[in-house]
Amino acid sequence: MCGRFVSREQAAIEREYNIRVRNPFERVYNAAPTMLLPVIRTSARADGAADREQGAPAGREALSMRWGLIPPWWSQPAAPMSTINARSEEAAAKPMWRSAVRHSRCLVPTLGWYEWQVRPEGKVPHFIHAPGLAGFCFAGLWSEWKNPAGEVQLSFAILTRAAAATLEPVHDRMPVVLATESWADWLSDWPRDHAARLAEHVANSLNEFEYYPVSRYVNAPRNQGERCIERVAA
């Protein structure tokens, strides 16, 4: 499960992913479902050559998408429920995710995510991060949907897996975190063996994370800023 995370700021995305951001955005310290958040995908723009001239990886772009995937075939005026996470074990076969696994995978840049540990005194939020608070990215799926009025909505979901052993005390699920060397393949075209390719990425995903308790201030999505990730007494 991943229901909240910290997005990356524009400068970090441009630096770490060697990509130029055309539409500015700010870091969100308490990213929640339905928010518009920065995602990296294979470029759909005709001027991708211009990015390559600037030294960016061929055909990549960063843009904002709604967190909570809406598949292209969705016919209802309201968005589907519970589509912020896709279980990697079933994503290649399940209709909600199958097309995106095959054709529209993305990177979701992040500084870390939140999970709530169940304790006798109640649920305690924790911030989970890479050593040294280094940035990393989730494996994501994205979609382009048109509502009944013909308006285009880009959306995404985060793939999840069973938690690494070190994180099990907090939660039994975690996002699929891609190693840097796997980014190119994740964004490339997969003509066949989609389930096997997905399983390989999950098997090679990162496991080394740390965590600490944070304030219940993070419980409300309206609360933002560095206070969200400040350590509190356990």
N, C-alpha and C positions, 0 to 999 in steps of 0.2 A: 504494500500500500504506500502511496505517496500522495498526500492530500494538501501539502504546503511545502514550498521551497523558497530559496533565495535566488533570484535571477542574477545574471551578470550585468555589469554596467557596459555601456557602449564602448568605451575605450578599451576595456579588457577583451571584449569580443573581437574588436578590430585587431588588437595585438596578438592574442592567443590563437585566433583562427585565420589570421592573415587575410582579412576580408574587409571590404569597405561598406559601411552602413550608410544607406541613403536617407532613411527616415529615422531621425534621432529618437532615442528612448532612454529612460532612466532605470537604474537598478530598483527592483522591487524586493524589499526585505521579507515580505509576508505574502508571497504569490499564492493565490487561491483559485479554485475553479471558476470559470467564466471570464477571468481576467485576460487581457491581451498582453502576451509575453513574448520576448524575443526567441526565435527559433532559426536554425540554419538548415537550409535545404539545397538541393540541386537547383540551379537557377532556371527559371522559366523565361528569363528576359532574352531578347534577341541581341542585346549588346554585351553578352558575356565576355566577348573578346576584349572589351575595354577593361574589365576586371583583371583578365590575364595579363594585360599590358602593365597593370599596376602591381603585379606580382602575386595576386590572389590565386588560390587554387581554382582550377578551371571550373567554371559554371556553378560556383557557390554564391548564395546570397543569404543575408540575415534580414528577417522581417518579423512583424508581430502577428501572432495568431491567437485565437481564443482557446483557452485550456478547457478541453472537453470536446472530443472528436465528434463531428457530425458526418456520417458517411455520405458519399455523393447520391446514393439512392434514397436517402431519407425523404419521406413524403409528408411528414407532419409539420405544421407551422412552428411548434415548439421543439427545441432541441432535445435529443434523447438524454435520459438520466444515466448517471454512473458510467460515463465514458472518459473519465480523466486518466484512468489506468487500464492497461491491457495486459492480462496475464500472458507471459511469454510462452507458457506451456501449451496454450490453446490458440494463440493469436493467428498462426498460419492457416488454421482450418475454420475458425469461427467467422461467420458472415460479417459481423461488425468490423472486424480487423483485417480480414483476408486480403482485400484489394490493396490496402495500405502497406501490408507486409511485402506484397509483390512489387508495388510501383511507387510508393511515396513514403520513404523513411526519412527521418530528420534527426538532427542533433539538438538537444535542449541544454544550452549552457547554464551552469549553476555554480553557486558557492557551497551548497549543501541543502539538506532538507530536514523537515521536522517530523518527529514521531512522538506519540503520547504513550508513555509507559503506564500500565495499570498498576496502581499501588493501593494498599488498604485505605489511604487517605484521599484517594481519587486519582485521576489521570494527570501525570506530570509530563509536560512537554520537554523534549530533548532536541538539541541541534546536532545533526550528524554531518560530519565534514571530512575532507581529506586531510592528511597530516600537513601541518603548516598552513592550513586554510587555503590550499591551492585550489584553483578553479578546475572543474571537470565538466563532463556532459552526460546527460541521460540519453539512452536510446529512445527515440521517439518515432511516432507515426503521424502523418499529417493528411489532411483531406481538404478538398475544395467542394463546397456545397452551395447551391442556389436556393434561396427561400422562395415561397410562392410569388413574391413580388419581383423575382429575378435578380435580387441582390446577392452578390458573392460573399461568402463567409469562409475564411481559412481557419482551420481548427487543428488541434493536435492532442495526442495522448502520450503518456509515458509508459513504457514497457516495464513490468515488474517480474521479480523472481523470488525464490526462497531466500531468506536473509542469510548473510554470512554468519558464521558461528559467533563472531564477536558482537554482532548486533542483535542476536536472538533475545537477550535480556530486555531489549526495548520493544521489538516487534518481530513477527515471524515472516514479514515480507520486506523487500527493499526494491528500489529502482534498479534497472539494468544500467550499469555505468560502463561506458565504452572506453577502452584504452586508446590513447592518441593514435597509435599505429593502425587501428581498425576503422578510423573515421572514413577514410577514402572508400573502403569496401562497403561500409554501411550505406553510404550515399550513392554507390554505383548501381548500374542496372543489373538485376538478377534475372536472367532469362529462364532459369529453371532451379529446381532443388531449393525452393524457398524455405520450407520447414527445416531442412538440414542446415542451410546457411544461417537462419535465425538461431537454431540451437547451438551452432558453433560460436556465434557471437556471445550468447548467454554464458556458455561454458568458459569463454575467455574474458568475461567481464571482471571488473575490479572488485576486490574484497577488502582492501585495507582502509578502514575508516575509523574515526574516533567520534566520541559524542560526549556531551555534557548537558546538564539540566539548564533550562532557561525559564524565564518568568511566564506565568499564565497570561501576561500581556499579549502574547502571540496568539492566544485563542481567538481573538476577534480579527478578522481580515482587514478591518479598517485601520488597525494599528500597524504602523510602518516605522522604518528607521532602524538604526543600529541597536536600539534597545531590544529589538526582537532577538538578537543573537548574543546578548550579554549573558555570561555565566552567572548562575545563582547558586546558593548553597543547596546541596543535595538533600 
